[in-house]
Amino acid sequence: MSAKKVKNIGRLTILHLVYIILCLLALIPVIYVFTLSVSKGTGALSTGLLPKSITPDNYVRIFREEPFLQWLGNSVVLSVGTMILAMLTAVPAAYAYSRYRFKQRGTLLKSLLLLNAFPQILSMFAIFRLYKLLGLLNTRIGLIIVYAGSMCIFSIWNMKGYFDTIPVEIEEAARMDGATDLQTIAGIILPLARPAIIVTCVMVLIFVWNEYIFSTTFLLQEGQYSLAGGLYQLQSGDYSRSWPLFSAAAILVSVPILLVFFRIQKYMVSGLTAGGVKG
């Protein structure tokens, strides 16, 4: 074995060890939260990294004493509704920005990017006043509209970058074979863009699933809370606060998104990197 090959193997070994250490360090908070969720008591500082005894009581209490399933259902409705509304708007817009050259195209794209640069909380008061007049406060459809408007800009930019990587010659060949524009888009472009569409959908889902400020501001009744709002309610009382119960709820909240992520992880790299090739 040559000295150069031995040197490369040594570098790769060190690099892998560094990555393993970083992964283990990143897992420490997750392990601690899980340990806390299967521990007895209410304190967070009295529990070590490894549990002294394991009990499922906190998970049982979440389902028996708290409306966790109702919070879960609200989050599912908000996430799926936002994803559908945002993608129905973003996909046609992204395709149009990618394929057509019209006046003020660049200005509109830059304007969308500029709007996305402002913190969303700046518009919260104005939206709250408007929704109060329209009767959309404490309604899931009102919050879905806010979320879809927030995520539509990101979705347009991500999808446009992916549409830019699809050769125009494919569409021209399809039209020469007699396919209409609708047939070309539905039968060729959308299947080719499936990785980017899936990744964008998941990014929208993750955003809505974890969003806290708007959900607790616009949903005012306990029965309308999302999971983020429900988690806050578990910690809002000074005398009823239980960190093990909160940790069990946090673990349960993370499970659905983790399952979705692992299911589509093969699309993540191609969907994100290809979307950023061209602007």
Sequence and secondary structure as in RCSB ss.txt:
>XXXX:A:sequence
MSAKKVKNIGRLTILHLVYIILCLLALIPVIYVFTLSVSKGTGALSTGLLPKSITPDNYVRIFREEPFLQWLGNS
VVLSVGTMILAMLTAVPAAYAYSRYRFKQRGTLLKSLLLLNAFPQILSMFAIFRLYKLLGLLNTRIGLIIVYAGS
MCIFSIWNMKGYFDTIPVEIEEAARMDGATDLQTIAGIILPLARPAIIVTCVMVLIFVWNEYIFSTTFLLQEGQY
SLAGGLYQLQSGDYSRSWPLFSAAAILVSVPILLVFFRIQKYMVSGLTAGGVKG
>XXXX:A:secstr
  HHHHHHHHHHHHHHHHHHHHHHHHHHHHHHHHHHHTSSSS SSS  SS SS   HHHHHHHHHS HHHHHHHH
HHHHHHHHHHHHHHHHHHHHHHHH   TTHHHHHHHHHHHHHS GGGGHHHHHHHHHHHT TT HHHHHHHHHHH
HHHHHHHHHHHHHHHS HHHHHHHHHTT  HHHHIIIIIHHHTHHHHHHHHHHHHHHHHH  HHHHHH  SGGG 
 HHHHHHHHHS TTT  HHHHHHHHHHHHHHHHHHHHHSHHHHHHHHHHHTS  
